[in-house]
Amino acid sequence: MRIALVGGIYGKDESFRRNLQVTPETTLEHGLMARGHNVATFSHYAAIDAKCFDVVHVHHLSYGATRMATDTSDSAFVYTSHDGASMAGSSTRLYRQIATRFVMSRADAVVALSQAEVDFQRRSYPLTGAIHAVIPTGIDTTNYAYARNNTAGRGRPWQLLYTGQLIALKNIDVLLHALPLIKQPVELELVYHNSALEIALRKLTAELALGERVRFLGPKSAQELARIYQRADVFVLPSGADALPSVVTEAMICGTPVVATDVGGVREQLSGYGVCVRPGRTDELAAAITYMLDHYGRFSARSEAASSYAREQFSIESMVHRHLELYTRLLDQKDPRRRHTVFRAPLNAVLKMGVDLICATK
């Protein structure tokens, strides 16, 4: 099968990709290639001759998605939005809202990462005639494995861990404000590949007199990160928005109990093995962490079961297999949906959206 994968990661420079080696796009890419398929990768701004491929699969809303939505070839168009912000009700620019509806109205298949995302998309977008599939992102279990090397608060403070980006959407400031409210002694490690708010968060750490209780570790390899998960007592994700964060699955596979905000498909992802709280609530986040530490034996006893569940539900093998099943279904449909979907905006408005998106995402 000839497959084109389009994603933002493919347009990043070498230093960025060194810090962020694994994404849903690259995981799918390697899995498809390992099964003998012809896979080509493109940034959203690279020229693509779609007719050279059986399937063009675009990840995230950017120029590549709007361009494929107007493509006139017979190639199947698959779209995965990864749009946790919209699911959380975060305000987005009007042109992005219009562009999302346009892309959703013309994709031959839309991949959601959870049932919660499917339900949201069906309520929000015109999907009649599209194949709508739930395919969670797979995690490489050769990098992440069950092991508990933590102290559980014995002889040292409880060790909390956050992994992700230091950006506003992740609400790291909420987590920092929560630390003084936790009655047990705790320390926090931050692992991140995007350091956008590092200076501001270091300043906030000093203002809250957290001192050496917070450690900024920066980027780590998958192997290093696995060891950090395994020695952490609790993984905390305070995000204001997320679709299906891979870091939650990674923590679960390593057996690390999770406290996370109830956004996107996180509650479904945890499946009762962790604690969910409303986003943006400092007191509730502190209370949830306190509760987990107070009842740590209960969560620790279920850590191996949580790991087994996560390995089974979020395997790369399952992810790749389900994508191939979807692509195969599309090969029998030689008449792309976008040829029959009339979008009310004039074509020049659509083209302007594409230009706006280029300017907004560069």
Secondary structure, 3 states (H helix, E strand, C coil): CEEEEECHHHHCCHHHHHHCCCCHHHHHHHHHHHCCCEEEEECCCCCCCHHHCCEEEEECCCHHHHHHHCCCCCCEEEEECCCHHHHCCCCCCHHHHHHHHHHHHHCCEEEECCHHHHHHHHHHCCCCCCEEEECCCCECCCCCCCCCCCCCCCCCCEEEEEEEECCHHHCHHHHHHHHHHCCCCEEEEEEEEECCCHHHHHHHHHHCCCHHHEEEEECCCHHHHHHHHHHCCEEEECCCCCCCCHHHHHHHHCCCCEEEECCCCHHHHHCCCCEEECCCCHHHHHHHHHHHHHCHHHHHHCHHHHHHHHHHHCEHHHHHHHHHHHHHHHHCCCCCHHHCCCCCCCHHHHHHHHHHHHHHHC
